[in-house]
Amino acid sequence: MAYPVSDHYDGERFFNPEPTIRTISGQDRRRGMASIVWNRFVRRRMPEGWSTWPTAVENTVYPALANELATGEVALTFIGHASFLIRVGDLAILTDPVFSERCSPTQLAGPKRVRAPGLALAALPKIDLILLSHNHYDHLDLAALRALRRRLRDVPIVTGLGNRDYLAKKGIRGAVELDWWEAHRFGEATVTATPARHFAARTLWDRNKTLWCGLFLDYRGHKIYFAGDSGYTKYFAEIRQRLGPPDLALLPIGAYEPRWMMGPVHMNPADAVQAFQDLQAKQAVGMHYGVFQLTAEPIDAPPRDLAVALAQAEIPKERFLAPDVGETLLVG
């Protein structure tokens, strides 16, 4: 489906207004990426310089969340990677729900989770809204979405342009797709799609045929920003200017090494701290770490590097938390 030409759509494909290619030569970059793909997916071993993650990490068992929340309180359960259960008032929201064993075109190969979901699919409460940032396999899990659709036939799925038709072809109908800065109202909740510095693809042939985005929720005065997946971008300041400082910002802090490859499209913890400052958020929570090994850094590097970045920025660590898988945070 074609959309109006814009500053991020050329009539055929979406693109980033900001550059996403480092100064490394195109030939060296292609060789480097080809080496990573060859080693990871053909030889099934880590490329040179990549850390080795454990094959499995057992989850800590955390207390079950109380049914009732205090007035003005938001409960945030970290399911893992970019998947959260957010409860605010009587509204329950899921972000990028991924419950499959692998984030891959096939469950026979590809990045395999080292930690089980912090909350099982069957244990989820009734969900009122699903926020879907983009179509990468570690964010768009068709099996999970189909299971949710069977259980909750009318739950709205809010996503970027192009994803509605893709989901419908896969038997998941009724998604609401938005362009950057476009908003849609669901009862008392308003969701606005926000710019991100990333890309989209499910195959070798559909790169950037769909749009990636963050999603900004405004519900009864609560402002919650889910960044999805993004490199550091000028748009964080513009999001604050247009939509106001969020009460809670969910920001990616993992999958950032090597920087020559990941820097333009994945924030490292220092980038995320700068984004937190640009947004002027009251509270930030990290995500996109500790479940699937997608990049070179050690499994424990993101929280550790986040602590260093916060100290350097003289920001109290309590204002930017890195939760454990399965942990529920209460944000007032």
C-alpha positions, 0 to 999 in steps of 0.5 A: 500500500502506498502512503503520501510522500513525506520527510520519511517516506519516498512513495515506496519505502520509509527512511530515517531523516537522520543518517543511519550509516557510520563513516566506516566505508561501505565495503568494510561495513558490508564485510563486517556484517556478512562475517557476523551473519555467517558466523552466527547463522551458518556456523552457529557460533559467536563472531570474533570479539562477541561475548558468550552468554549463558544458555539459560538464566533462571528467573527470580520469583517475585510477589504477585501484583495486587489487584488494586492500585493506589490513585495515580500509581502505575504498575510496570511488569518487565516480561522481558526484552521490550515486552511490558505489562503496564497497568494504569488505573483500570487500563492494562497495556502490553508492549511488543509482546514476544513470548516465543522461544526464538526471535527468528523467522524459524523456531529451529534457528536464530537468537534463543531466549536465555530467560523465560518470559517474566509473566507467562502468556496464560497468566496475563490479565485482560489486556485493553491495548497492545502497542507494537513498535515495529516488525522486527522478530524481537518485537513482533511475535506472530505466535503471541499476537495470534494467541492474544487475538484468540483470547481477546478478539477485540483488543486494539493493536496500535502500530506504524504504517504498513503493519496493519496489512501485514498482520491481516495477511497473517490472520491478525485483523483490526490493527490501527496503524499510525504515521509519525505524530498521528494520534488515535483515541481509545476511550479515555486513552490517546496513543500518538506514534512518535518518530524513532531512528531505526528500520524495519524488515521481516525478510531480505525483500521488504526492508523499510516497507513498514514504519517503525515508531515509538508510542506515547500514551496519555490516559487520565493525565498519565503520560507514558512513552514507549520508545520501541527501538531507536538510536539516539535521535533529535526527536526525543526533544521534539517529543517533549515539546509536542506531547509534554514530558512523560511521567514514565519513559521506557527506553532501550539500553541493550543490543548496542555493540559493536557501535559501528553497526549498532550506533545509528539504530540502537542506543547504548546506556549513555545515549539512553540517559541523554534521551531521558534528559531530552525528554525531561521524563520524571522516571525512566525504565530500561528495556531491550536487554538480558533475554536475547543475545542480538549483539556483542556486549556481555549479558550484564553490560547494559545495567552496569553501563547504565549505572556509569552513565547515570553517575557521569550525568549526576542523575540519581539511579532511582530515576532510571531503573533497570528491572529484573525479568519478572519484576514489577515496579510501582511508579507513583 
